[in-house]
Amino acid sequence: MTDAEYLFDNEWKMAHERVAALERDRDHASIRCLEAIGVAAGWHCLEIGGGAGSIAAWLCRRVGPTGRVVATDTNTRFLASLDYPCLEVLTHDVVTEALPTGAFDIVHTRAVLTHLPEADSVLKKMAGAVKPGGWLLVEEMDFSTEAIAPGIDAGLIHLWNKGMRAVNLVQRQHGMDLIFGLRLYSMVRDLGFISLASEGQTCMFQGGGPRSEAYRLTMEQLQDPCVATGEINAQEFADFLALFSNSSCVMRQFLLMSVWGRRPGA
Ligand SMILES: C[S@@+](CC[C@H](N)C(=O)[O-])C[C@H]1O[C@@H](n2cnc3c(N)ncnc32)[C@H](O)[C@@H]1O
């Protein structure tokens, strides 16, 4: 059974903290890719599913007053607080609504498509929004690198495995492809993009450390659907959550796969 409802509603009480922790963790990798592409003053940019807006803000600063940034999200409550003259914030569902064709020097998204059962058709739609000669940069998850390091109490490792099994089950029930990031390169190539490049980013982190926050909050938001699977009970899930505050637990993040390419022409 597939429940296509998006799992990480921006209305959740800790949603801003969760997305801000993701930004702290991942912005440096995204910015490295945007700089490699050469985003410059005057560019027209489309940011899909902009979340809390750190990349939209970076793009605004980079393109300056002669440029334009359109930042979309189904829930724009965080984007709405950004204040840049070149920014347009749009409440927009990239699954059901159209995008202008051939309109942007760069179209970017991060950690959005993996959540969408319609990811393949959305990627095609995003590709169509790129101007001839413009760039597509897509950064999505490959969850196969997630792991807990050995060398600690076997009970903690068992708990991690049990919690992550429930998390992965919920993700699949919601139509997520857990290795979408692994498919990205060939998808972008098969859409006709050239000058392809890619970069993957992950790291190790320990419970209670600054980089554990994005994970702890993500898992907390998944608590109810995970317990509803029957794979883990509420007490076990609370103990699983505590692993992300336990400094003896060293874990490895998902791989964020960034792939970019240029649309031929111009
Ligand atoms: C995990 S957050 C990532 C936010 C941001 N891209 C980042 O990496 O910091 C996913 C974002 O995609 C948005 N989103 C989910 N489904 C969407 C859709 N169908 N169309 C546009 N945005 C969507 C969510 O509201 C949320 O803000």
The ligand as a Gaussian input file, in Angstrom:
#p B3LYP/6-31G(d) Opt

LIG

0 1
 C       13.105000      18.071000       3.334000
 S       12.526000      19.669000       2.950000
 C       13.924000      20.338000       2.081000
 C       13.914000      21.837000       2.041000
 C       15.054000      22.474000       1.250000
 N       14.992000      22.075000      -0.156000
 C       16.384000      22.124000       1.837000
 O       17.058000      21.196000       1.335000
 O       16.808000      22.771000       2.813000
 C       11.397000      19.377000       1.613000
 C       10.601000      20.622000       1.195000
 O        9.856000      20.296000       0.019000
 C        8.551000      20.813000       0.127000
 N        7.658000      20.025000      -0.728000
 C        7.152000      18.795000      -0.469000
 N        6.350000      18.398000      -1.477000
 C        6.377000      19.392000      -2.400000
 C        5.744000      19.581000      -3.673000
 N        4.924000      18.653000      -4.165000
 N        5.976000      20.731000      -4.358000
 C        6.812000      21.683000      -3.834000
 N        7.437000      21.558000      -2.625000
 C        7.216000      20.434000      -1.918000
 C        8.237000      20.713000       1.611000
 O        7.176000      21.564000       2.010000
 C        9.587000      21.090000       2.242000
 O        9.685000      22.470000       2.457000

